[in-house]
């Protein structure tokens, strides 16, 4: 028995910037969906539009797929639109899609402004191919040009993790705070803190060096993954 639709409908309070570009690339990703696909569903506003376009295509073409959502928000959207969801313990993705905060010329990424980088990286690393769906504003000459690298760490270790990040050469490290709706730090879906970290230079081994810091769960730095950039 399903819940009443009004209980499961999600509402998104953030305005979606570059809406037309994001909608166009969302339609492109929806056109790739085939009956029986298991798909990793990324996070962010472009992914949100892709979820809605995929739901439309499922209804119009009577397709059956399974989604592996990377965040609670996207899982809620899938549920509200009637898209079956699973987790990585149940199935492996045939392919996936996700957004990005920054993309450089090497196809290195910064992700995680929404705080879901651990699950995004988990799904991406287990997917044969991931399409990164972005508008033109996401392309940069070098990483950390517009956004910091988010680093997810356990709360009891955030001070020592900050110290180690500075030892790696970080320019700035700031604990991400919740903002107007709640005092204190942002808490991830894993119950951790986020340290927003900038580097003047991002080397090809920086992702691994950050991951080796005791207390770090994951970072939003994505280097060397099997991705294809899809944009308008």
C-alpha positions, -999 to 999 in steps of 0.1 A, spaced: 0 0 0 14 34 -10 13 65 12 -10 93 2 8 113 -25 5 146 -5 27 131 23 56 121 0 57 152 -22 89 172 -17 93 209 -18 125 227 -28 130 262 -15 162 270 -34 159 288 -67 175 269 -96 200 291 -114 207 287 -151 174 268 -153 171 266 -191 206 251 -195 201 227 -167 167 216 -181 182 210 -215 210 188 -202 185 170 -179 164 161 -210 196 148 -227 203 124 -198 167 113 -196 169 103 -233 196 77 -224 174 57 -201 165 22 -212 141 -4 -198 157 -24 -170 185 1 -163 199 4 -128 210 40 -126 230 60 -101 211 92 -94 234 121 -84 226 151 -62 221 188 -69 197 210 -88 207 196 -123 202 161 -110 169 171 -95 157 182 -130 170 150 -145 150 129 -120 118 147 -131 126 143 -168 134 106 -162 101 102 -144 83 118 -173 100 94 -198 92 64 -176 55 73 -177 54 81 -214 73 49 -225 62 25 -198 98 19 -187 110 0 -156 142 11 -139 158 12 -105 175 43 -90 204 44 -66 201 78 -51 231 96 -36 212 118 -12 181 119 10 167 147 -11 170 128 -44 157 96 -27 126 116 -16 121 130 -51 123 95 -66 98 82 -41 74 111 -47 76 104 -85 71 66 -81 107 57 -92 118 24 -75 149 29 -53 175 5 -40 210 7 -24 244 -6 -35 241 -37 -13 212 -48 -35 223 -39 -70 252 -24 -90 246 6 -114 247 1 -152 256 38 -154 250 70 -135 247 107 -136 256 135 -113 262 172 -112 294 191 -102 303 224 -86 335 228 -107 349 210 -138 385 217 -150 402 209 -183 414 175 -169 379 165 -161 387 168 -124 357 178 -103 347 195 -71 314 182 -58 297 182 -24 282 216 -20 251 197 -9 272 176 15 266 142 -2 301 136 -16 306 103 2 276 86 -14 282 103 -47 318 89 -48 306 55 -36 281 52 -65 305 67 -91 333 44 -82 311 14 -87 295 26 -120 310 16 -154 303 52 -166 290 84 -150 277 114 -170 285 147 -153 257 170 -162 266 207 -159 258 241 -173 285 264 -186 290 282 -153 306 251 -138 337 251 -161 368 266 -145 405 271 -154 416 255 -121 398 239 -92 390 261 -62 385 290 -86 348 294 -74 342 268 -47 362 251 -19 368 214 -16 344 200 10 360 175 34 337 153 55 352 144 89 341 129 122 331 156 147 356 145 173 385 150 149 377 182 131 404 203 148 431 178 141 418 174 105 420 211 100 456 211 112 465 183 88 448 201 59 469 232 65 500 209 66 490 197 32 491 233 20 455 245 23 450 282 20 418 283 41 399 257 61 364 267 74 339 246 93 306 248 73 279 263 95 242 257 91 231 293 85 198 309 94 177 278 101 200 263 128 229 273 149 261 253 147 277 232 120 262 215 91 256 178 99 259 154 69 237 123 63 265 103 79 265 125 111 297 143 103 310 178 98 322 195 66 354 215 63 354 238 33 390 239 21 408 259 -6 441 251 -22 461 274 -45 472 243 -64 454 210 -67 478 182 -75 469 148 -90 475 131 -56 457 156 -34 425 135 -32 444 105 -19 464 127 6 432 142 20 417 107 23 447 94 43 441 120 71 428 102 102 393 114 108 384 121 72 356 101 57 357 115 22 363 147 2 345 164 -27 376 162 -49 371 137 -78 402 129 -98 406 102 -124 371 88 -125 355 73 -156 332 102 -164 318 119 -195 310 156 -193 276 164 -207 266 201 -210 247 226 -231 
